Amino acid sequence: MRTAIHVFDDASLFHVAAPQMVFGEVARLGLAEDWTTALWSLDGGAVRTAEGNTLSDIAGPSATDDADIVVIPTWPAELPPISDDLRTVIRDAHARGAVIVGLCLGAVAVADTGLIAGRSAVTHWQWMSRLARRDPSLQMDSSVLYIDHGDVITSAGTAASIDACLHIVRRFLGASTANRVARSLVVAPHRDGGQAQYIERPVADHPAGDPVSEVCAWALAHLDHDLSVDELAVRARMSRRSFVRNFRGATGVSPAKWVLEQRLGEVRVLLERTSWGMDRIAHACGFGSAVTMRQNFVKEYATTPSAYRASFGVGVAATSPA
C-alpha cells in the first residue's frame, strides 16, 4: 500500500505526521508488506512547517503516479482555492483508482477538486459553514468524525485525522491489525465514525440593557428553572411573537433551541468536572429526568453522557463544578 502525503509551506506538522505515524506503524510492526509513505509537493522542494521545522527529501507530483492513497492532510486556515496543477494531480490519481483522503482542512482542497460534489463531507467544525458556502452542493455533516465514500474520505479536525487513518488500516487490513496499531500508538482503537464533533457554540454578545441579552444572562444562571418561551417572553416584557422574532434575530436560533443548547453545554461541563450522578446533573440542567437528558444528549452528540464522561471527565470527586 503506497501512500502519498501532500505537503506545503506552513503546513501543520501534526497533521502531516498523523498519517505518517499511523501508516508507518503498520510497517514498523511488520503487519503488512509494502506499506510505504512518501511526502510530496507540487515543486518537489523542501517545505517549512508552521512550527518552523524544515522537511526535506520531498518528492514531486510523480509520487502520486502509483499511489494507492493520496492524502491531503491539512490546508491553510485562510482556505485559498487549490491551484489548477494540484487539482489535476488529485483528479488524475483518483481516475487511476487511488483513494483520495482529505484530513481536517484538507477536506477543503478535496472539495475544490469536485470529487465529492453533491455528497456528504466533514471538516473541522469551525470551518464547516465556510465549506458549505464554498460548495453549496455538499451535505455537511457535523455529527461524524470521518466519512468514507470508498473513493474519497474526509475527516473532522485534528485528532479525528488519526481516527480516519486507523479506519483506513481497518478497511484494508482488518480490525485486528488496526487494534494492534492503535495499542502501539496508545490511542483508542476505534472512535466511532458516527461520534459527533464537540462543537463549542459561544453565546453572542448583545448590548447592555438589551432585553434579549438580559434574558439570556438570566437563563444561563437558572438552567434548572422553567425556561419555556412564554416564561422568557414575560421576563423580556414582550409578547410571545415579538420575543421569538427578536430572539431569533439576535441569536440566529429559536428560544427553545438556544435553551436546549445551553442545557446540553452545561451537562458537558458537569460531566467533565464533577462526579455527580446522572439524575443530579439532569436536574441541575433543567431536564425532567436522566432519561430525557440522555435522549437529547445522544441526539445532539451521537454519544451517551456516560461515554462522554469516560473520554473527557477529570475523574475527581468534586461536589460542585469549578
Sequence and secondary structure as in RCSB ss.txt:
>XXXX:A:sequence
MRTAIHVFDDASLFHVAAPQMVFGEVARLGLAEDWTTALWSLDGGAVRTAEGNTLSDIAGPSATDDADIVVIPTW
PAELPPISDDLRTVIRDAHARGAVIVGLCLGAVAVADTGLIAGRSAVTHWQWMSRLARRDPSLQMDSSVLYIDHG
DVITSAGTAASIDACLHIVRRFLGASTANRVARSLVVAPHRDGGQAQYIERPVADHPAGDPVSEVCAWALAHLDH
DLSVDELAVRARMSRRSFVRNFRGATGVSPAKWVLEQRLGEVRVLLERTSWGMDRIAHACGFGSAVTMRQNFVKE
YATTPSAYRASFGVGVAATSPA
>XXXX:A:secstr
 EEEEE  TT  HHHHHHHHHHHHHHHHTT STT EEEEE SS   EE TTS EE S B GGGGTT SEEEE   
 TT     HHHHHHHHHHHHTT EEEE TTHHHHHHHTTTTTTSEE   GGGHHHHHHH TTSEE TT SEEE S
SEEEE STTHHHHHHHHHHHHHH HHHHHHHHHHHTS S   TTS            TT HHHHHHHHHHH TTS
   HHHHHHHTTS HHHHHHHHHHHHSS HHHHHHHHHHHHHHHHHHH    HHHHHHHTT SSHHHHHHHHHHH
HSS HHHHHHHH      SS  
